[in-house]
Amino acid sequence: MRGLRTMLFNELRNTFYEERHDISFKKKYKNMFSTKKPYVVKVSKGYEAAFERREELVLEGELVLGAVVMANTLLYKYKNKHDCPAVFIYSYEKYFEENPNKLKKLAQEIYAIRELSEQVLSKDSVKKEIADCLNDEETPQFNIELSKQLSCGRTVFMTSLVVVSSDIKNGELSESLYPLIIKKGIPSGMLLDCKFYDEEAQKQNCTNKIRKAIITGMLIVIGLVLSPYLNDTIITGVIVFLVAMIWS
């Protein structure tokens, strides 16, 4: 979590809990509260709640440290704009906040189970259950408590969730650790918008807005220049369409 290296996770959590009820918070991070349902939500059962109750998640959920186990390959592409599923592990224990590399390593070990042969898995029911979950990419699993045998006696959960591309810098899962918002009673969860804690992402977001505003202004000027020569209705329609595409 490059953006969190200068901020202790506990500090981030406290700041999030303090600010999320401010009136300005919802306006500033409106995508956290409401976003379009991606295609995967429409075809896979279980993800709906995390989108339909997104505001509840943000205002009442707990911020926990999560580690990526596996994700759709599109999420590893720079400037990806697709919202795709991923599998994370997370824990409420402070041990992992103080030792984040332990959570990262555990995520790698969980993923490695997926690669084990059927012969090996047939002798270990715990690992076989995990392998079956990871290999069944059509059926998301939510908030499953891992066996203590796998987590060295710690309480760790594994969950599927849909990563919204605007919540991660450049739309890319470039890090192994991310802050997740989880609420008991709501299947799945969500990532905390990176613009809340990553200064680079904040600057990038401001730059993008300025660039879009400039392009929008240029389109309006072009429309005014062309208006004496072309049908106003056509010009207006084209400009409205282009502006909508720019800001979508």
C-alpha positions in Angstrom: 0.0 0.0 0.0 2.3 2.7 -1.3 -0.1 5.5 -0.2 -0.3 4.2 3.3 3.4 3.9 4.1 3.4 7.3 5.6 0.2 6.7 7.5 -0.3 4.0 10.1 -3.4 1.9 9.4 -4.8 2.7 12.8 -4.5 6.4 12.0 -6.2 5.9 8.6 -9.1 4.0 10.3 -9.6 6.7 12.9 -9.5 9.5 10.3 -12.0 7.6 8.1 -14.4 7.0 11.1 -14.2 10.7 12.0 -14.8 12.1 8.6 -17.3 9.7 7.0 -20.3 11.4 8.8 -19.3 14.9 7.7 -21.6 16.5 5.2 -18.7 17.3 2.9 -17.5 13.7 2.9 -20.3 12.3 0.7 -19.9 15.1 -1.8 -16.1 14.7 -2.0 -16.2 10.9 -2.3 -19.6 10.4 -4.0 -18.4 7.3 -5.8 -18.0 5.6 -2.5 -21.7 5.9 -1.8 -23.1 5.1 -5.1 -21.7 3.6 -8.3 -23.1 1.8 -11.3 -23.5 -2.0 -10.9 -21.0 -3.7 -13.2 -22.0 -6.6 -15.4 -20.6 -9.2 -13.0 -23.0 -8.1 -10.3 -25.9 -8.8 -12.6 -24.8 -12.4 -13.4 -23.3 -13.5 -10.1 -25.4 -13.8 -7.0 -24.3 -12.3 -3.8 -22.5 -9.1 -5.0 -25.7 -7.1 -5.1 -25.8 -6.2 -1.5 -22.4 -4.5 -1.6 -23.7 -2.1 -4.2 -27.3 -1.7 -3.1 -26.2 -1.1 0.5 -23.0 0.8 -0.4 -23.9 3.8 1.7 -24.6 1.6 4.7 -21.2 -0.1 4.2 -19.4 3.3 4.1 -21.2 4.8 7.1 -21.4 1.7 9.4 -18.8 -0.8 8.1 -15.5 -1.6 9.7 -12.2 -0.7 8.1 -9.9 -3.7 8.0 -6.6 -4.5 6.3 -7.0 -6.9 3.4 -4.6 -8.8 1.2 -5.2 -9.8 -2.4 -5.4 -13.6 -3.0 -6.4 -13.5 -6.6 -8.2 -11.2 -9.1 -9.5 -11.0 -12.6 -6.5 -10.3 -14.9 -8.1 -7.0 -16.1 -7.4 -5.6 -12.6 -3.7 -5.9 -13.2 -3.7 -3.7 -16.3 -2.7 0.0 -16.1 -5.6 2.4 -16.5 -8.1 -0.4 -16.4 -11.7 0.9 -16.4 -13.5 -2.4 -15.7 -15.0 -3.4 -12.4 -14.0 -7.0 -11.7 -14.1 -9.6 -9.0 -11.3 -10.5 -6.7 -10.6 -12.6 -3.6 -9.2 -11.1 -0.5 -8.3 -12.2 3.0 -8.7 -9.9 6.0 -8.6 -9.9 9.7 -9.9 -7.9 12.6 -6.8 -8.7 14.6 -4.3 -5.9 15.3 -1.5 -8.4 14.8 -1.8 -8.1 11.1 -1.9 -4.3 11.2 1.4 -4.5 13.0 2.7 -7.2 10.8 1.1 -6.6 7.4 3.7 -8.7 5.6 2.3 -11.7 7.5 -1.1 -11.1 5.9 0.5 -10.7 2.5 2.4 -13.9 2.9 -0.7 -15.8 4.1 -2.6 -14.6 0.9 0.2 -16.0 -1.2 0.0 -19.3 0.7 -3.7 -19.4 0.2 -3.3 -18.8 -3.6 -0.7 -21.6 -3.8 -3.2 -24.1 -2.5 -5.1 -23.6 -5.8 -2.1 -25.0 -7.6 -1.9 -28.2 -5.6 -2.6 -31.5 -7.3 -5.7 -33.5 -6.7 -3.6 -36.2 -5.2 -2.3 -33.8 -2.5 -5.7 -32.2 -1.9 -7.4 -35.6 -1.5 -5.3 -36.1 1.7 -6.1 -32.7 3.2 -9.8 -31.8 3.4 -9.1 -28.2 4.7 -6.9 -27.3 1.7 -9.2 -29.1 -0.7 -12.1 -26.9 0.5 -10.1 -23.7 -0.1 -8.9 -25.0 -3.5 -12.5 -25.7 -4.6 -13.6 -22.2 -3.6 -10.7 -20.6 -5.5 -11.1 -22.7 -8.6 -14.9 -22.2 -8.8 -14.7 -18.6 -10.2 -18.4 -18.6 -11.1 -19.5 -18.9 -7.5 -18.3 -16.1 -5.2 -17.7 -17.0 -1.5 -18.3 -14.4 1.2 -16.6 -13.9 4.6 -15.5 -17.5 5.1 -13.4 -18.0 8.2 -10.2 -19.8 7.4 -9.2 -22.8 9.4 -6.8 -22.0 12.2 -4.6 -24.7 10.7 -4.0 -22.4 7.7 -3.8 -19.1 9.6 -1.4 -20.1 12.3 -4.1 -19.8 15.0 -5.2 -16.4 13.9 -8.8 -15.4 13.0 -8.7 -14.6 9.3 -11.6 -14.4 6.7 -11.6 -14.9 3.0 -14.2 -13.1 0.8 -15.0 -12.3 -2.8 -15.8 -8.8 -3.8 -16.0 -6.6 -6.9 -13.2 -4.1 -7.2 -14.5 -0.8 -8.6 -11.7 0.5 -10.8 -12.1 4.1 -9.6 -11.3 2.9 -6.1 -7.8 1.9 -7.0 -5.1 4.1 -8.4 -4.9 4.0 -12.2 -7.6 1.2 -12.1 -4.8 -1.2 -11.3 -4.2 -3.6 -8.4 -0.6 -2.7 -8.2 -0.3 -3.5 -4.4 -0.8 -6.6 -2.3 -2.5 -4.8 0.7 -5.6 -2.6 0.6 -8.0 -1.2 3.2 -11.4 -2.9 3.0 -14.8 -1.9 4.3 -16.6 -4.8 5.8 -20.0 -4.9 7.6 -21.3 -8.1 9.3 -24.6 -9.0 7.7 -23.7 -7.7 4.3 -22.1 -10.3 1.9 -18.9 -9.2 0.2 -17.6 -5.7 0.9 -15.7 -2.9 -0.9 -12.3 -1.2 -1.1 -11.8 2.2 0.5 -11.5 4.7 -2.3 -7.7 5.3 -2.8 -8.3 9.0 -3.1 -9.1 9.1 0.6 -5.5 8.1 1.6 -3.3 8.3 -1.4 -1.9 11.8 -2.2 -0.8 10.8 -5.7 -4.3 9.6 -6.5 -5.8 12.8 -5.1 -3.6 14.9 -7.3 -4.3 12.7 -10.3 -8.0 13.0 -9.7 -7.8 16.9 -9.6 -5.6 16.9 -12.8 -8.2 14.7 -14.6 -11.0 17.0 -13.6 -9.2 20.1 -14.8 -8.3 18.3 -18.1 -12.0 17.3 -18.6 -13.1 20.8 -17.8 -10.7 22.3 -20.4 -11.8 19.8 -23.1 -15.5 20.6 -22.3 -14.8 24.3 -22.6 -13.1 23.7 -26.0 -16.1 21.7 -27.3 -18.5 24.5 -26.3 -16.3 27.0 -28.1 -16.1 24.8 -31.2 -19.9 24.5 -31.1 -20.3 28.3 -31.0 -18.0 28.7 -33.9 -19.8 26.1 -36.0 -23.3 27.2 -35.1 -23.7 29.6 -38.0 -22.9 26.9 -40.5 -24.6 23.8 -39.1 -27.9 22.8 -37.5 -28.0 23.9 -33.9 -29.8 20.8 -32.8 -27.2 18.5 -34.3 -24.3 20.5 -32.8 -25.9 20.5 -29.4 -26.6 16.8 -29.5 -23.0 16.0 -30.6 -21.5 18.2 -27.9 -23.8 16.8 -25.2 -22.8 13.3 -26.2 -19.1 14.0 -26.2 -19.2 15.8 -22.9 -21.2 12.9 -21.3 -18.5 10.5 -22.7 -15.7 12.6 -21.2 -17.2 12.8 -17.7 -18.5 9.2 -17.6 
